[in-house]
Amino acid sequence: MNKVIVAPDSFKGTLSAGQAADLIAAEVAARYPNCTVVKLPLADGGEGSAETIIAASGGRIMEAQVLSPDERQITAGFGVTASGQAVLEVAASSGITQQAGLHPMTSSTFGFGQLILHALELDLRDFFLCLGGSATTDAGCGMAAALGATFLDENGTSFIPCGATLQQVARIDMSSLDQRVQGSNFTVMCDVENPLYGPCGAACVYGPQKGANPTQVRALDRGLRHIAEVFLQMFGHDYACVPGAGAAGGLGFGCQAFLNARLESGIDAILELCDFKKHLEGADLIITGEGQLDDQSLSGKALSGILRAAGNVPVISICGICDAPTSLLREHHLIVFETSKGISAKESMEHPEEHLSRTTAKALSPLMVSPF
């Protein structure tokens, strides 16, 4: 082997994408000492995307004080690239890990709007918004309120909507939206393709992960449908069915509606930033990885983008757990190895470095022999 690309996502809760890339690359170098190893830690628009983009393009990480999804003061980081682009993750300000407990009906994206304001104050006008890992299902109304939009109920009383109160919105006043928003360019990196509402929408698919019970899921879904109808009636735009509108509890919709943002596949945008196609030239193998490989991994996540870009270069995925059907792996010609094979998932996560290194060595010797 002459050239191997090592391009893992993060192993959530255990290893960052950069740490995983270092461990995998070390095993490749040990087995093939004359091989060129290209390390490209990846993200797909979710957690870790800002760090990945800054690592690929240069720049710095900055911090700001914002409100958490449950309205506590927290410190949130955001990236500024060497060319002056702001890279903001909803996970940093309005993420599920940024709140105490789960609050599916009341969690707000207000802090994400505050983070945008901080970047605007630095005269940044070109934004990458990364939407994975949110705690919220408010269609981005909290974000819009932080930026100056006003939401009114049927009595004309203003309020900041959350998932529980979306159905109370009767009118939206955009006249006080921060004028700098109109002079800015917003690109949204989505790691999912869900519409805003319905069986495949934000509430039905992701609400339970955020703590919503079946009754709450139905209420959230009705709220998302309602806010889309209000926006359509008032402004004539229907963004609800755009792929990715349901990302981050409907924040994909909100970014289009309130920021005039353009939605892109997060992994495709990051692969372009990393010059993945250029690095692919002359490659014999791509090794990627993530904590859990499932159906979603092959639909909008990092792995799906790698497989699209790989062409005829074989791909190995080293994951913590594989829940994808064998038939789907074969359909994509994907070779998969689990770090938890033969041990418990708990043990695998308690010693991630050891088990990732061990599994990588197994994947390389003999090469291309998959347990699937």
C-alpha positions as CSV (number, residue, x, y, z in Angstrom):
1,M,0.0,0.0,0.0
2,N,1.3,3.4,-1.0
3,K,-1.3,5.8,0.4
4,V,-4.0,5.6,3.0
5,I,-6.5,8.3,4.0
6,V,-7.5,8.3,7.6
7,A,-10.8,10.2,7.9
8,P,-12.8,9.4,11.0
9,D,-15.7,11.3,12.6
10,S,-15.7,11.6,16.4
11,F,-16.5,8.6,18.7
12,K,-19.1,10.6,20.7
13,G,-18.4,10.5,24.4
14,T,-14.9,8.9,24.1
15,L,-12.7,10.2,21.3
16,S,-12.6,13.4,19.2
17,A,-12.1,12.9,15.5
18,G,-8.5,14.1,15.8
19,Q,-7.7,11.7,18.5
20,A,-9.3,8.8,16.5
21,A,-7.3,9.8,13.4
22,D,-4.0,9.8,15.4
23,L,-4.6,6.3,16.8
24,I,-5.7,4.8,13.5
25,A,-2.8,6.5,11.6
26,A,-0.3,5.1,14.1
27,E,-1.5,1.6,13.4
28,V,-1.3,2.1,9.6
29,A,2.2,3.5,9.9
30,A,3.3,0.6,12.1
31,R,2.1,-2.0,9.6
32,Y,3.0,-0.1,6.4
33,P,6.1,2.0,7.4
34,N,6.6,3.2,3.8
35,C,3.0,4.2,3.2
36,T,1.9,7.8,3.0
37,V,-0.8,8.4,5.6
38,V,-3.1,11.4,5.2
39,K,-5.0,12.4,8.4
40,L,-8.3,14.2,7.8
41,P,-10.4,14.3,11.0
42,L,-14.0,14.9,9.9
43,A,-17.4,16.1,11.1
44,D,-20.8,16.2,9.3
45,G,-22.2,19.5,10.6
46,G,-22.7,18.2,14.1
47,E,-20.6,18.4,17.2
48,G,-16.9,18.9,16.5
49,S,-17.5,20.6,13.1
50,A,-16.0,23.9,14.1
51,E,-12.8,22.3,15.4
52,T,-12.6,20.3,12.2
53,I,-13.1,23.3,9.9
54,I,-10.6,25.4,11.8
55,A,-8.0,22.6,11.7
56,A,-8.5,22.3,7.9
57,S,-8.6,26.0,7.1
58,G,-6.7,27.7,9.9
59,G,-8.1,30.2,12.3
60,R,-9.0,30.3,16.0
61,I,-11.6,29.4,18.5
62,M,-13.3,32.2,20.4
63,E,-15.7,32.2,23.3
64,A,-18.9,34.1,24.3
65,Q,-21.4,34.1,27.2
66,V,-24.8,33.0,26.1
67,L,-28.0,31.4,27.5
68,S,-28.1,27.6,27.6
69,P,-31.3,25.8,26.3
70,D,-32.6,25.9,29.9
71,E,-31.7,29.6,30.3
72,R,-28.5,29.4,32.4
73,Q,-25.4,31.5,31.6
74,I,-22.8,29.3,29.8
75,T,-19.6,29.9,27.8
76,A,-19.9,28.8,24.2
77,G,-17.1,28.5,21.7
78,F,-17.2,29.4,18.0
79,G,-14.6,29.3,15.2
80,V,-13.2,32.1,13.1
81,T,-11.3,30.9,10.0
82,A,-8.1,32.5,8.8
83,S,-10.2,34.0,5.9
84,G,-12.7,35.5,8.3
85,Q,-15.6,33.1,8.2
86,A,-17.6,32.4,11.4
87,V,-18.2,28.7,12.2
88,L,-21.0,28.2,14.8
89,E,-22.3,25.0,16.2
90,V,-25.7,24.8,17.8
91,A,-24.3,22.1,20.0
92,A,-22.0,24.7,21.7
93,S,-24.8,27.0,22.8
94,S,-28.2,25.1,22.5
95,G,-26.9,21.5,22.6
96,I,-28.4,18.7,24.5
97,T,-25.2,18.5,26.6
98,Q,-25.4,22.2,27.5
99,Q,-28.5,21.8,29.8
100,A,-29.2,20.2,33.1
101,G,-31.6,17.3,32.4
102,L,-33.9,17.0,29.4
103,H,-36.5,19.7,28.6
104,P,-38.0,18.7,25.3
105,M,-40.9,21.2,25.5
106,T,-39.1,24.3,26.7
107,S,-35.5,24.1,25.4
108,S,-34.6,27.2,23.3
109,T,-32.2,28.2,20.6
110,F,-32.0,31.8,22.0
111,G,-28.4,31.2,23.0
112,F,-27.6,30.3,19.4
113,G,-29.0,33.6,18.3
114,Q,-26.8,35.3,20.9
115,L,-23.8,33.5,19.5
116,I,-24.6,34.9,16.0
117,L,-24.9,38.3,17.5
118,H,-21.4,38.0,19.1
119,A,-20.0,37.1,15.7
120,L,-21.8,40.0,14.0
121,E,-20.2,42.3,16.7
122,L,-16.8,41.2,15.4
123,D,-17.8,42.4,11.9
124,L,-18.0,38.8,10.7
125,R,-20.5,38.5,7.8
126,D,-19.9,35.0,6.3
127,F,-21.3,32.2,8.5
128,F,-21.1,28.4,8.5
129,L,-23.9,27.2,10.9
130,C,-23.5,23.6,12.1
131,L,-26.8,22.1,13.3
132,G,-26.2,18.7,14.9
133,G,-26.7,17.9,18.6
134,S,-29.4,20.4,19.6
135,A,-31.6,20.0,22.6
136,T,-34.4,22.0,21.0
137,T,-37.6,21.7,18.9
138,D,-38.5,25.4,18.5
139,A,-38.0,25.8,14.7
140,G,-35.3,28.4,15.4
141,C,-37.8,30.9,16.9
142,G,-35.6,31.4,20.0
143,M,-32.6,32.2,17.7
144,A,-34.8,34.7,15.7
145,A,-36.0,36.3,18.9
146,A,-32.4,36.9,20.1
147,L,-31.7,38.5,16.7
148,G,-34.7,40.9,17.1
149,A,-37.7,39.2,15.6
150,T,-40.9,39.6,17.5
151,F,-43.5,36.8,18.0
152,L,-47.1,37.8,18.9
153,D,-50.0,35.7,20.1
154,E,-53.6,36.3,19.1
155,N,-54.0,39.0,21.7
156,G,-50.9,40.9,20.3
157,T,-48.8,40.0,23.3
158,S,-45.1,39.4,22.4
159,F,-43.3,36.2,23.7
160,I,-40.4,34.0,22.9
161,P,-41.7,30.7,21.5
162,C,-40.4,27.3,22.6
163,G,-41.6,23.9,21.5
164,A,-44.5,24.0,23.9
165,T,-45.8,27.4,22.7
166,L,-45.2,27.3,18.9
167,Q,-49.0,26.9,18.4
168,Q,-49.6,30.2,20.1
169,V,-47.8,32.2,17.4
170,A,-50.3,34.3,15.5
171,R,-48.0,36.8,13.9
172,I,-44.3,37.3,13.3
173,D,-42.8,40.8,13.1
174,M,-39.4,40.8,11.3
175,S,-39.1,44.6,11.2
176,S,-36.7,44.7,14.2
177,L,-34.5,41.9,13.0
178,D,-30.8,42.9,13.3
179,Q,-30.1,44.7,10.0
180,R,-26.6,43.1,9.9
181,V,-28.4,39.7,9.2
182,Q,-29.5,40.9,5.8
183,G,-26.0,41.9,4.9
184,S,-24.6,38.5,5.9
185,N,-24.2,35.2,4.1
186,F,-25.4,32.1,6.0
187,T,-24.5,28.5,4.9
188,V,-26.2,25.8,7.0
189,M,-24.4,22.4,7.4
190,C,-27.0,19.7,8.0
191,D,-26.2,16.2,9.0
192,V,-29.8,15.0,8.4
193,E,-32.3,15.4,5.5
194,N,-35.6,15.4,7.5
195,P,-38.4,17.8,6.7
196,L,-39.8,20.1,9.4
197,Y,-42.8,18.1,10.4
198,G,-44.7,14.8,9.8
199,P,-43.7,11.2,10.4
200,C,-40.1,11.9,9.2
201,G,-40.0,15.4,10.8
202,A,-38.0,16.9,13.6
203,A,-40.4,16.0,16.5
204,C,-41.3,12.5,15.4
205,V,-37.8,11.3,14.6
206,Y,-35.7,13.2,17.1
207,G,-38.1,14.3,19.8
208,P,-37.8,11.1,21.8
209,Q,-34.0,11.4,21.9
210,K,-34.5,14.8,23.5
211,G,-36.8,13.4,26.2
212,A,-40.2,13.8,24.6
213,N,-42.9,11.3,25.4
214,P,-45.5,10.3,22.7
215,T,-47.9,13.0,23.8
216,Q,-45.2,15.6,23.7
217,V,-44.0,14.5,20.3
218,R,-47.5,15.0,18.9
219,A,-47.7,18.4,20.4
220,L,-44.3,19.4,19.1
221,D,-45.1,18.2,15.7
222,R,-48.4,20.3,15.6
223,G,-46.3,23.3,16.7
224,L,-43.8,22.9,13.9
225,R,-46.6,22.5,11.4
226,H,-48.3,25.6,12.8
227,I,-45.2,27.9,12.6
228,A,-44.6,26.8,9.0
229,E,-48.2,27.7,8.1
230,V,-47.9,31.1,9.8
231,F,-44.7,31.9,8.0
232,L,-46.2,30.8,4.7
233,Q,-49.3,33.0,5.2
234,M,-47.3,36.0,6.2
235,F,-44.3,35.9,4.0
236,G,-45.2,33.5,1.1
237,H,-42.3,31.1,1.6
238,D,-42.7,27.4,2.3
239,Y,-39.5,25.9,3.7
240,A,-41.0,23.0,5.6
241,C,-40.3,20.3,3.1
242,V,-36.8,21.3,2.1
243,P,-34.4,18.4,3.0
244,G,-32.8,19.4,6.3
245,A,-35.6,21.7,7.4
246,G,-36.1,19.4,10.4
247,A,-32.4,19.5,11.4
248,A,-31.8,20.6,15.1
249,G,-35.5,20.6,16.0
250,G,-36.5,22.6,13.0
251,L,-33.6,25.0,13.2
252,G,-32.9,24.2,9.5
253,F,-36.3,25.7,8.7
254,G,-35.6,28.7,11.0
255,C,-32.3,29.5,9.4
256,Q,-33.9,29.6,6.0
257,A,-36.9,31.6,7.2
258,F,-35.1,34.1,9.4
259,L,-31.6,34.2,8.0
260,N,-32.3,33.5,4.3
261,A,-29.7,30.7,4.7
262,R,-28.6,28.1,2.2
263,L,-28.8,24.5,3.4
264,E,-26.0,22.1,2.4
265,S,-24.9,18.6,3.3
266,G,-22.5,19.2,6.2
267,I,-20.2,16.4,5.3
268,D,-20.0,17.4,1.6
269,A,-19.2,21.0,2.6
270,I,-16.5,19.8,5.0
271,L,-15.0,17.4,2.5
272,E,-14.7,20.3,0.1
273,L,-13.0,22.5,2.7
274,C,-10.5,19.6,3.4
275,D,-9.7,19.2,-0.4
276,F,-10.8,15.5,0.0
277,K,-10.9,14.9,-3.7
278,K,-7.3,16.1,-4.1
279,H,-6.1,13.9,-1.3
280,L,-8.0,11.0,-2.8
281,E,-5.6,11.0,-5.8
282,G,-3.4,7.8,-5.6
283,A,-5.1,6.5,-2.5
284,D,-5.3,2.7,-2.0
285,L,-7.6,2.8,1.0
286,I,-9.8,5.1,3.1
287,I,-10.3,4.3,6.8
288,T,-13.1,6.1,8.6
289,G,-14.9,5.6,11.9
290,E,-17.5,6.7,14.4
291,G,-19.1,5.7,17.6
292,Q,-22.2,4.0,16.3
293,L,-22.8,3.0,12.7
294,D,-26.5,2.7,11.8
295,D,-28.9,3.5,9.0
296,Q,-28.5,7.3,9.6
297,S,-24.7,6.9,9.0
298,L,-25.5,6.1,5.4
299,S,-28.0,9.0,5.0
300,G,-26.5,12.4,5.4
301,K,-23.8,11.6,8.0
302,A,-20.0,11.7,7.5
303,L,-19.8,8.1,6.2
304,S,-22.4,8.7,3.5
305,G,-20.3,11.6,2.1
306,I,-17.1,9.6,2.2
307,L,-18.8,6.7,0.3
308,R,-20.1,9.2,-2.4
309,A,-16.6,10.7,-2.8
310,A,-14.6,7.5,-2.6
311,G,-15.2,6.3,-6.1
312,N,-13.3,3.0,-6.6
313,V,-11.2,3.4,-3.5
314,P,-12.2,0.8,-0.9
315,V,-13.5,2.1,2.5
316,I,-13.1,0.5,5.9
317,S,-15.2,1.8,8.8
318,I,-14.1,1.1,12.4
319,C,-16.9,1.9,14.8
320,G,-17.9,1.3,18.4
321,I,-21.1,-0.5,17.5
322,C,-22.6,-1.4,14.2
323,D,-26.5,-1.5,14.1
324,A,-26.8,-1.2,10.3
325,P,-28.2,-4.3,8.4
326,T,-25.6,-6.5,6.8
327,S,-27.5,-6.1,3.5
328,L,-27.0,-2.4,3.6
329,L,-23.3,-2.7,4.3
330,R,-22.9,-5.0,1.3
331,E,-24.9,-2.7,-0.9
332,H,-22.4,0.0,-0.2
333,H,-19.4,-2.3,-0.4
334,L,-18.5,-1.2,3.1
335,I,-16.1,-3.2,5.3
336,V,-16.9,-2.7,9.0
337,F,-15.1,-3.6,12.2
338,E,-16.5,-3.0,15.7
339,T,-14.3,-2.0,18.7
340,S,-16.8,-3.7,21.0
341,K,-16.7,-7.0,19.2
342,G,-16.3,-9.8,21.8
343,I,-16.6,-7.3,24.7
344,S,-19.3,-5.1,26.1
345,A,-19.9,-1.6,24.7
346,K,-19.3,-0.3,28.2
347,E,-15.8,-1.8,28.3
348,S,-15.1,-0.5,24.8
349,M,-16.0,3.0,25.8
350,E,-14.0,2.9,29.1
351,H,-10.8,2.1,27.2
352,P,-11.4,3.7,23.8
353,E,-7.7,4.2,22.8
354,E,-6.8,0.6,23.5
355,H,-9.7,-0.9,21.7
356,L,-9.6,1.4,18.6
357,S,-5.9,0.6,18.2
358,R,-6.5,-3.1,18.6
359,T,-9.4,-3.1,16.1
360,T,-7.5,-1.1,13.6
361,A,-4.6,-3.6,13.7
362,K,-7.2,-6.4,13.2
363,A,-8.7,-4.6,10.2
364,L,-5.3,-4.3,8.6
365,S,-4.2,-7.9,9.2
366,P,-5.2,-9.5,7.0
367,L,-6.5,-6.5,5.1
368,M,-10.1,-6.4,3.9
369,V,-11.4,-9.4,6.0
370,S,-14.7,-8.1,7.5
371,P,-16.8,-9.9,10.2
372,F,-19.8,-8.7,8.2
